[in-house]
Amino acid sequence: MPHHDVVFQEFTIAGPEAGPYALTTGPDGALWCTLVHGGGIARVTTQGAVTTYDLASASSGPMMITAGPDGALWFTEFKAHRIGRITTAGEIRSFPLPGTTAGPLGIAAGSDGALWFTQSAADRIGRITTDGEVSEYPLPLSGGFASVIAPGPDGALWFTVNQAGGRIGRITVDGDLTLHPLPTPDAGPVGIAPGPDGALWCVEIAAGRIARIATDGTIEEFPLHDKDARPHAIVTGPDGALWFTEWGAGRIGRITTDGRIDGYDLPDRASEPHGITVGSDGALWVALETGSLIRIGVPGTSDGA
């Protein structure tokens, strides 16, 4: 696809010191974005109107955010070792985790009505009910840095283990845990998302590859054209392809389920794209750590060019 098929619109939502990091679509149709360096959560309408909510600590390090089963948004506070909850009206609660070194990073809603999250610094997967009750499940390794977690089509949660060789993990809502090594050692998997094909797809930031993981653990890898692109986050797009951010290259990538890869340079190659999601308007939205959200109209869809 030629570059002109993709339409970019940029909305400044914060200063670069705030660090927009991850985003998701809320039940109210707005985008909800973590400000990792500013200690806040931003609500952004699809027209670009911004409301910012400050957390109790400006240094809590909010990382990933997801829509919960209770109509609120749930997020991880990486530096404060807490799980946060914000309603669509902006009311915030924060739940401390056991110990002081959890480092919660990824979070996703499970098929059991609870939220599941990674504890990157503690080699654990956590579960929190909507009333704040926490359970923990240890990983059978040390120094793994469990990162992003996503719901799988099999009812389990799938997550990336960024270090200790790099693996893809699976945990059932009953706590049964399996780790699958990647074909490329030390690939550094980060973002993971369910694909349109019944598999999970993840990005390998250290190897410059995209991986497809079938629910039986079979893994196939696809090298990017730029091995130093440092892919970070991934999502299934409205066109049935997977779209991902290339943090190191200032680019948005696209891969079809049969492995065809395209890339689209952002207007500012130094904008540090991180999170990516599909908005309620049918477009893709990307968080740029330099202070903006980018809206991408996808060709071949009702909102495309």
C-alpha positions as CSV (number, residue, x, y, z in Angstrom):
1,M,0.0,0.0,0.0
2,P,1.4,3.4,-0.9
3,H,2.0,5.9,1.9
4,H,-0.7,8.3,0.8
5,D,-3.4,5.7,1.5
6,V,-2.9,6.4,5.3
7,V,-4.2,9.7,6.7
8,F,-2.6,11.0,9.9
9,Q,-4.1,13.6,12.3
10,E,-2.2,14.7,15.3
11,F,-3.6,15.9,18.6
12,T,-1.4,17.4,21.3
13,I,-2.6,16.1,24.6
14,A,0.3,16.9,27.0
15,G,3.8,18.3,27.1
16,P,6.7,15.9,26.2
17,E,7.6,15.7,29.9
18,A,4.3,13.9,30.6
19,G,5.0,11.0,28.3
20,P,1.8,9.6,26.7
21,Y,2.5,5.9,26.8
22,A,-0.4,3.5,26.4
23,L,-4.1,4.0,25.5
24,T,-7.4,2.1,25.2
25,T,-10.9,2.9,24.2
26,G,-13.3,3.4,27.1
27,P,-17.0,2.5,27.4
28,D,-17.7,6.1,26.9
29,G,-16.2,6.1,23.4
30,A,-13.2,8.2,24.4
31,L,-9.5,7.3,24.4
32,W,-7.9,6.9,27.8
33,C,-4.2,7.4,27.9
34,T,-1.5,6.9,30.6
35,L,1.0,9.8,31.1
36,V,3.9,7.7,32.3
37,H,6.2,10.5,33.3
38,G,3.5,13.0,34.5
39,G,1.6,10.7,36.8
40,G,-1.7,11.2,35.2
41,I,-4.5,9.7,33.0
42,A,-5.8,11.7,30.0
43,R,-9.2,11.3,28.5
44,V,-9.3,12.3,24.8
45,T,-12.4,12.4,22.7
46,T,-12.2,11.3,19.1
47,Q,-12.4,15.0,18.2
48,G,-9.3,15.7,20.3
49,A,-10.8,17.3,23.4
50,V,-8.6,16.5,26.4
51,T,-9.3,16.2,30.1
52,T,-6.4,15.2,32.4
53,Y,-6.7,13.5,35.8
54,D,-3.7,13.7,38.2
55,L,-2.8,10.6,40.2
56,A,-2.0,10.9,43.9
57,S,1.7,10.7,43.1
58,A,3.3,12.4,40.1
59,S,6.0,9.7,40.1
60,S,3.7,6.6,40.2
61,G,4.6,5.7,36.6
62,P,1.2,4.7,35.1
63,M,1.9,2.3,32.2
64,M,-0.8,0.1,30.6
65,I,-4.5,0.7,30.7
66,T,-7.5,-1.4,29.8
67,A,-11.3,-1.2,30.0
68,G,-12.6,-3.3,32.9
69,P,-15.7,-5.4,33.2
70,D,-17.2,-2.9,35.6
71,G,-17.4,0.1,33.2
72,A,-14.2,1.7,34.6
73,L,-10.6,1.9,33.3
74,W,-7.9,-0.1,35.1
75,F,-4.2,0.7,34.9
76,T,-0.9,-0.3,36.3
77,E,1.3,2.1,38.5
78,F,4.7,0.7,37.7
79,K,6.8,2.8,40.2
80,A,4.2,2.9,43.0
81,H,3.5,-0.9,42.9
82,R,-0.2,-0.4,42.7
83,I,-3.2,-1.1,40.4
84,G,-5.3,2.0,39.7
85,R,-9.0,2.3,38.7
86,I,-10.6,5.4,37.1
87,T,-14.3,5.8,36.3
88,T,-15.4,7.6,33.2
89,A,-16.3,10.5,35.5
90,G,-12.7,10.7,36.7
91,E,-13.0,9.2,40.1
92,I,-9.7,7.4,41.0
93,R,-9.0,4.5,43.4
94,S,-5.6,2.8,43.8
95,F,-4.9,-0.7,45.2
96,P,-1.5,-1.5,46.8
97,L,0.1,-4.8,45.8
98,P,1.8,-7.2,48.3
99,G,5.4,-6.3,48.8
100,T,7.3,-3.3,47.5
101,T,8.9,-4.6,44.3
102,A,6.0,-5.8,42.1
103,G,6.6,-3.4,39.1
104,P,3.1,-4.0,37.6
105,L,3.2,-3.3,33.8
106,G,0.6,-5.0,31.6
107,I,-3.1,-5.4,32.4
108,A,-6.0,-7.0,30.7
109,A,-9.6,-8.1,31.5
110,G,-9.9,-11.8,31.9
111,S,-12.8,-14.1,31.0
112,D,-13.5,-14.6,34.7
113,G,-14.6,-10.9,35.3
114,A,-11.3,-10.0,37.0
115,L,-8.3,-8.0,35.8
116,W,-5.0,-9.8,35.2
117,F,-1.6,-8.0,35.3
118,T,2.1,-8.7,35.0
119,Q,4.5,-8.0,37.9
120,S,7.6,-7.4,35.9
121,A,10.0,-7.0,38.9
122,A,8.6,-9.9,40.9
123,D,8.3,-12.7,38.3
124,R,4.6,-13.1,39.0
125,I,1.3,-12.8,37.3
126,G,-1.4,-11.0,39.4
127,R,-5.1,-11.1,39.4
128,I,-7.3,-8.4,41.0
129,T,-11.1,-8.5,41.4
130,T,-13.1,-5.4,40.8
131,D,-13.4,-4.9,44.5
132,G,-9.6,-5.0,45.0
133,E,-8.8,-8.5,46.1
134,V,-5.4,-9.6,44.8
135,S,-4.0,-13.1,44.0
136,E,-0.5,-13.9,42.7
137,Y,0.9,-16.7,40.6
138,P,4.7,-17.1,40.4
139,L,6.6,-17.7,37.2
140,P,9.0,-20.7,37.1
141,L,12.0,-18.5,36.3
142,S,13.8,-15.4,37.7
143,G,14.5,-12.1,36.0
144,G,11.9,-12.7,33.3
145,F,10.4,-9.2,33.3
146,A,6.8,-10.2,32.4
147,S,5.5,-7.3,30.3
148,V,2.3,-7.1,28.3
149,I,-0.7,-9.4,28.9
150,A,-3.8,-9.9,26.6
151,P,-6.9,-12.1,26.5
152,G,-6.6,-15.1,24.3
153,P,-9.4,-16.7,22.2
154,D,-9.1,-19.8,24.4
155,G,-10.3,-18.0,27.5
156,A,-6.7,-17.8,29.0
157,L,-4.4,-14.8,29.3
158,W,-1.3,-14.6,27.2
159,F,1.7,-12.5,28.2
160,T,5.3,-11.7,27.1
161,V,8.4,-12.5,29.1
162,N,10.8,-9.8,27.9
163,Q,14.0,-11.0,29.5
164,A,15.6,-14.3,30.7
165,G,15.8,-15.5,27.1
166,G,12.4,-14.3,26.1
167,R,9.2,-16.4,26.2
168,I,5.4,-16.2,25.6
169,G,3.4,-17.2,28.6
170,R,-0.1,-18.5,29.0
171,I,-2.1,-18.6,32.2
172,T,-5.6,-19.9,32.7
173,V,-8.1,-18.2,35.0
174,D,-7.5,-21.1,37.3
175,G,-3.8,-20.2,37.5
176,D,-2.3,-23.0,35.3
177,L,0.8,-21.5,33.7
178,T,2.8,-22.5,30.6
179,L,5.8,-20.8,29.1
180,H,6.7,-21.1,25.4
181,P,10.3,-20.3,24.3
182,L,10.6,-18.1,21.1
183,P,12.5,-19.4,18.1
184,T,14.8,-16.4,18.3
185,P,16.7,-16.2,21.6
186,D,16.7,-12.9,23.5
187,A,14.1,-11.5,21.1
188,G,12.7,-9.2,23.9
189,P,8.9,-9.6,23.3
190,V,6.8,-6.7,24.5
191,G,3.3,-6.0,23.0
192,I,0.9,-8.9,22.5
193,A,-2.7,-8.9,21.2
194,P,-5.3,-11.4,19.9
195,G,-5.3,-11.6,16.2
196,P,-8.3,-12.0,13.8
197,D,-7.1,-15.5,13.0
198,G,-7.6,-17.2,16.4
199,A,-3.9,-16.7,17.3
200,L,-1.9,-14.3,19.4
201,W,0.5,-11.8,17.8
202,C,3.4,-10.2,19.5
203,V,6.3,-7.8,18.7
204,E,9.9,-8.6,19.5
205,I,11.6,-5.3,20.3
206,A,15.2,-6.6,20.5
207,A,15.0,-8.8,17.4
208,G,12.9,-6.6,15.0
209,R,10.4,-9.3,14.4
210,I,6.7,-10.0,14.7
211,A,5.7,-13.4,16.1
212,R,2.4,-15.4,15.7
213,I,1.6,-17.8,18.5
214,A,-1.1,-20.4,17.9
215,T,-3.0,-21.4,21.1
216,D,-1.2,-24.8,21.0
217,G,2.1,-22.9,21.4
218,T,3.3,-23.1,17.8
219,I,5.2,-20.0,17.0
220,E,6.1,-18.4,13.6
221,E,8.3,-15.3,13.3
222,F,8.3,-12.6,10.6
223,P,11.4,-10.3,10.3
224,L,10.8,-6.6,9.8
225,H,12.5,-4.8,6.9
226,D,14.3,-2.7,9.5
227,K,15.7,-5.0,12.3
228,D,16.4,-1.9,14.4
229,A,12.9,-0.6,14.3
230,R,12.2,-1.6,18.0
231,P,8.5,-2.6,17.6
232,H,6.7,-1.9,20.8
233,A,2.9,-2.4,20.8
234,I,0.4,-4.3,18.5
235,V,-3.3,-4.4,17.9
236,T,-5.7,-5.9,15.4
237,G,-6.8,-3.2,13.1
238,P,-10.3,-2.5,11.6
239,D,-9.1,-3.9,8.3
240,G,-8.3,-7.4,9.7
241,A,-4.5,-6.8,9.7
242,L,-2.2,-6.3,12.7
243,W,-0.9,-2.8,13.2
244,F,2.1,-2.1,15.4
245,T,4.3,0.8,16.6
246,E,8.0,1.0,15.6
247,W,9.4,3.0,18.5
248,G,12.9,3.2,17.2
249,A,12.0,4.2,13.7
250,G,9.1,6.6,14.1
251,R,6.9,4.4,12.0
252,I,3.7,2.5,12.1
253,G,3.8,-1.0,10.8
254,R,1.2,-3.3,9.4
255,I,1.3,-7.1,8.9
256,T,-1.3,-9.3,7.3
257,T,-2.1,-12.7,8.8
258,D,-0.1,-14.3,6.0
259,G,2.9,-12.2,6.8
260,R,3.0,-9.3,4.4
261,I,4.6,-6.3,6.0
262,D,4.1,-2.6,5.2
263,G,5.3,0.5,7.0
264,Y,4.2,4.1,7.3
265,D,6.6,6.9,8.4
266,L,5.1,9.3,11.0
267,P,5.3,13.0,10.3
268,D,8.0,13.3,13.0
269,R,10.4,10.3,13.0
270,A,11.5,11.2,16.5
271,S,8.0,11.1,18.0
272,E,8.5,7.8,19.9
273,P,5.3,5.9,19.2
274,H,4.3,3.6,22.0
275,G,0.7,2.4,22.6
276,I,-1.8,1.6,19.8
277,T,-5.5,0.9,19.9
278,V,-8.7,1.1,17.8
279,G,-10.9,4.0,18.6
280,S,-14.7,4.1,18.8
281,D,-14.6,6.0,15.4
282,G,-13.0,3.0,13.6
283,A,-9.6,4.6,13.3
284,L,-6.3,3.6,14.8
285,W,-4.9,5.8,17.6
286,V,-1.3,5.9,18.6
287,A,0.3,7.4,21.7
288,L,3.5,9.4,21.0
289,E,5.8,9.9,24.0
290,T,6.6,13.4,22.8
291,G,3.1,14.5,23.8
292,S,0.5,13.7,21.2
293,L,-2.0,11.2,19.9
294,I,-2.0,10.3,16.2
295,R,-5.2,9.3,14.6
296,I,-4.8,7.0,11.5
297,G,-7.6,6.6,9.0
298,V,-7.2,3.1,7.7
299,P,-7.6,2.5,3.9
300,G,-10.3,0.0,3.0
301,T,-12.5,0.8,6.0
302,S,-15.4,3.2,6.3
303,D,-13.1,5.7,8.0
304,G,-10.2,5.3,5.6
305,A,-8.8,7.6,3.0
